[in-house]
Amino acid sequence: MKIVHVVECFAGGVFSFLSNLTNELDKEEYIVIYGINRDNTPSDFREKFPPNTKFIPWKNASRSLNPLKDIKALWELYIILKRIDGIDIIHLHSSKAGFLGRIVSFLLGKSKKTIYTPHAISFLRLDVSPKKRKIFIAMEKFASFFGGKIVACSQSEKEAIEEQGIKNVTFINNGIKPLQIEKKVNTSDKITIISVGRLSIQKNPKLFNDIALEFIDNLNIQFIWCGDGELKSELTSPNIKCTGWIERKELENYLASADIYLSTSLWEGLPLSVLEAMSIGLPVVLSDCVGNKDLVEDNGFLYSKKNEACNILKDLIKNNKKIIFYSDKSKKIFLRKFELKLMQKQYYFLYKNNKRKIDID
């Protein structure tokens, strides 16, 4: 199959998702049309994809709403896709590509070949005003009239989309390869609570800091944030270690040495960082938001307020047997529902089934 991926946000979790998926389905022919205006796109991005991948820069694509530039981006995408022969699937990633890409696919008569994965759909954002969220909802509804199948990356994201009256939505859980490192056995009295991600409003580092402050008098409790970003200054509690962006192997070592994974996110699609923590057997204490809520069964807890999170952590810290119990459950749930091969099989079936329907038509 010739599969064209269209992505404005060629960085972070979306980049990892796309790299993982294409490498698992490495027998297909890929063209990646990618935005060039993201500072954290890996410089060696070509090496992260199968050798048979062709890359086309999407120069006018940008995250922010800019009518003039968005029209230029739409026209540029139209020209690029029109020149590609024999397309079997067009897979759009994130909201900007999803909006412009569905319009372009419709204009080219390729709506039936189009799939859109939002990766935390835009109207879930809490870093914008209610008025702007209403605009995002209206844009998603408008774009849905141009066809294409929406594939959310978690059941709760699917439900959030359907709540807005948008139809033709399914979901395929995000998946990753399990980390190839064993969780280290903690034989000390010290407890390490870890989080991973960009220090942005979405990840809510202020709440992470506020929770850490509640444990400031307990010298056996350490908090670690692996990542960097514009809100690094909000991590002021002296019991927090912020590593900044670090090499992959070092990150895995931090996760393997930790005892509990804490997420303070305001919204998610289905967070890959939590999946990594689960894959090595970390109990999870996650904010009750879209995406996070799909990851908690009997492997940890959801919370809505700071005090709830603190009480959960205090209870776990007092009872090492609970940590061991939830640790084992995390690993089992990951292997049952979120392993990369499961995601790969479902997307391959979706691609093939979609192509088969078009061939029959």
N, C-alpha and C positions, 0 to 999 in steps of 0.2 A: 504494500500500500504506500501511496505517496501522501504523507501527513504534513500539513503546514501548521505550525504553531505560531500564533501571533501574541506577543507579550510586550506591553509597555514597561512594566516593572520587572526588568531583567536583573533581579537582585534578591537577596534574602531568601525567605521561605519559598517564594514562587520559583526562583532560580533553582533551588535544591529539588523541588518537586519535579520540575521539567527535566533536569539532568537525570534524576533517578528513574523517571518513567521512560525516557528515551533509551537509556542504557539497558533497562530490563527488556525493552522491545527493540533490540538493536538490529533486527533483520529488516526493519522497515526503512523506507526512504524519507528523510526529514528535511524540511526547510524551516528555519526559525527566523521569523521577522521580529526584530527586537528593538525596543527603545534604547536610545543612547544617552539619555539625560539623567542617569542615576549614578551617583558618585560611588556607590558600593558594589557595582558590577565587578566581578572578579576579572583581573587583567588577563588571566589565562583561561577565559571561559570556553574557548574552542576545545581545549583539552578535556573538558568535563562532559563532552557529548560524544556519541559514536562517530567513527571516522566518516560515515556516509552522510553527515549533516552539512547542509549548506546554510550560511548565515547571510541575511539581508538586513542592513540597518534601517530602522524606521525613524528618520531624522526629526520629523515634526511632532512625534508623540511626546506628551508630557502628562504628569499626574494631575496638575491643577486644571480647573475649568478656565478655558481661554477660548471663547468662540472663534476668533480669527485663526488661532493656531490649530484648534481642533478641526476646523474646516480644511485647513492645509493637510493635517494628518489624515483625515478621511480620504481626501483626493489622492494623497501619496499612497495610502494603503490600497485604494481602488486600482491604481496603475500597477502596483507591484503584483497584486493577486491576479489581475487580468492577464499578465504576461506569463503566468505559470500554467503550463498545460498538464492535464491528467491528474488533477487534484482529487483525491478520494475523501479526505477529511480535512476540515479547517477547525482547529482547536484554539479557541480564544481564552486568554488567561487574564484575570483581574478586570476591574470595572471599566477602565478606559478602553482597553482592547475589546471588551465585551460589548460596549455600546457602539463604538465606531465599526467594529468588525461585523456585527449583525446587520447593520445598515448596508455596508459594502457587499456582504454575502448576498443579501436580498437583491441589490442592484445587478449583481452578476449572475443571478439565478442559481445560487449555490446554498440557499438556506437549509435545504435538506441534508447537506454535507457538513453543517456547522454545529459545533459543540462549544459551550461556554462554561468555564469553571471560574467562579468569582474569587475564590481564595479569601474569604472574609468580605462579603459583599458591602459595597460602599455605604449603604444606609445604616449599617451597624455602628459606624464610627461615632464616637462620643467626643471627639476633638473638634467638632464643628457645631454650629448652632442648630437648633431644631428646624429653623427655616431651611437651612442648607440640606439637612437630612431629608426634608420633604421634597426638595429639588431632586436629590439622588433617587428617592422612591419613584418620583414621576419619570425620571430618565430611564430607570430600569423597566418600568411598565411600558413606556414608549418603545424601547428597544425590543421588548418581548413580542411586539406586533410584527416584527420583521422575521420572525421564525428563529430556528435554531433550538437545540435542546440544552437546557441548563443542567449542569452536573455539579451540585454542591459537593463540598469535601467533607461534610458530616451531616448526620440526620438533623441536628438542631439548626444548621444553616439552611437546609432544605425547608424546614418548617417555618423559619423566619421569613424566607422568600415567599412561601405560599400564603403566609398571613397577610401579605400585601395584595393578594388576589392574582398573583402571577402564576401561570400554569405551565405545563410541560417541564416539570422539575423532577429530577431524580437525585440520588447521591451515591458517591463512591468514597468510602473513607480514605483519607490520606494514609499512605504507608511508607515505611522506611526500612532499610536493612538494619537488623539489630546490631548494636555496637559490639565490636569484637574485643571486648575487654571485660574481665570479671569484676564484679562488685567486690570491693575490699571489705573484709570483716572488721568491724569496729570493736576493738577490745578495750577501749578507753572509756572514760566518763564523758568525753567531749561529743557534742552533737553538731553536725554541719548541715545547715539548711541552705539550699542552692536554688538559683534561678538563672535562666539563660535567655538572652535576647537583646534587642536594641533598646537603649534607654530612651524611650519615646512615650508619648501620652498613652498610646495603646497599651503598653506594658505596665503603666501606672507605678513607676518606681517610688513615688511619694508614699504610697500605701506600703510598699515593701520596707521603706525606711521607718515608717511609723510602727510597723509590726516589730521590726528589729529593736526599736527603742524600748519596747515593753520587756525585753530580755537583757537590757543593758547591765543589770546587776548580777547576772549569771555568767561568770567567766568561762563556763564550759560550753556555752552556746555561741557558735559563729555563723554569720550569714555571709554568703558569697554570691556576687552577681558577675556572671561571665558575659561580658559585652560592653558596649560603649554607645554613646549617642548624645543628643542635644540636651538631655535631662540628667546627665551624670552628676551635676551639682546638687541634685535632690538626695543623693545618697550621702548623708552627713553623719549618720550614727557611727560611732567608733567601732562597733562590733560588726561592721560590714566591710568586707574586702571586695573591691571592684577590680577585676583583672584586666579590663579593656578587651579589645579583640585579640584573641590568642590563636595559636596554631591548633589544628584539629586534634592532634594527639594530646596536647596539653589540656584541651577542653574535656576530652574523654577521661583523662586522669582525674580531673576535678569531679566529674560526675560519679566516677567509680569510687571516689573517696567520700562522697557525701552520704547523708543518712535520709534526708527528706527533700523532696522537690516542692517548692512553693511558687505558685503563679498568682500574680496580682492583676492580671490583664483585665481590661475593660471590655474587650471584644476579641474574638478570634474566628478563624474558619475551622481549622483543626490543627493545633500547634505542633510542629515537628519537634520542637525542643522538649515538650512533654513526652512525646513518643520515644525520643532517645532515652530519657530518664526511665521510662517504663521498661524499655528493652533490656536494661541492665538490672532492673528490680528495685527502683526507688519508690517508696510510698509517695502518693501525691496529695497535696493540699492545694486545691484550685479554686479561684474565684468563680462564682456561679454565673458564667456568661456563655453565650453561644460558642460552640467549639469545645470549650473546657468540659461542659456538662456531659459530653459524649465519652469522656475518658475515665469517668469515675463509676465504678461498680462497688466491689468489695476490696478495692486496692487503695482506699484513701477517702477523702472528704471534699465536699463542696462547701463554700462559705459565702455569705453575703456581706458581712461587716467585719471590721478589724477585730473586734472583741471575739467574734466566733472563731476567726483564724487563730488568734492567740490561745484561746482555750483548747482548740484542737491540738495545736503544737505542744502545749504544756502537757496534755494528756499523753501524747506520743512520747515525749521526752522522758516522762516518768515510767513508761512501760516499754522496755526494749522488746518484749515478746510481741507487742502489737506492731512494732516497726518491722520485725522479721515476718510476721504474718502478712502484712500489707505488701511487703517487698515481694514475696513469692507470688501473690495474687497479681501484682502489676505485670510481672514477666509473663504469666500465663495469659492474661487478657491481651497483652500486646501480640503474642504469637497467634492467638485465636482470631484477632480482628484487625490488626494494624501492621502486619508484616508486609513488606514491599511486594512480594510475589502475589499476595492476594489482590492488591490494588492493580498490579500489572495485568493479571488475568481478567479482572472486571473491565478495565479500559480496553483491552484487546477484544474482548467479547463485544463491547459497545461499538468499537470501531468497525469490526467485521459485520455485526448485525446491521449497523447503519448503512454500510456499503452495500450489503446484500439487498436491503429494502430498496435502495436507489436503483440497483441493477435490475431488480424485478419491475420497478416502475418504468 
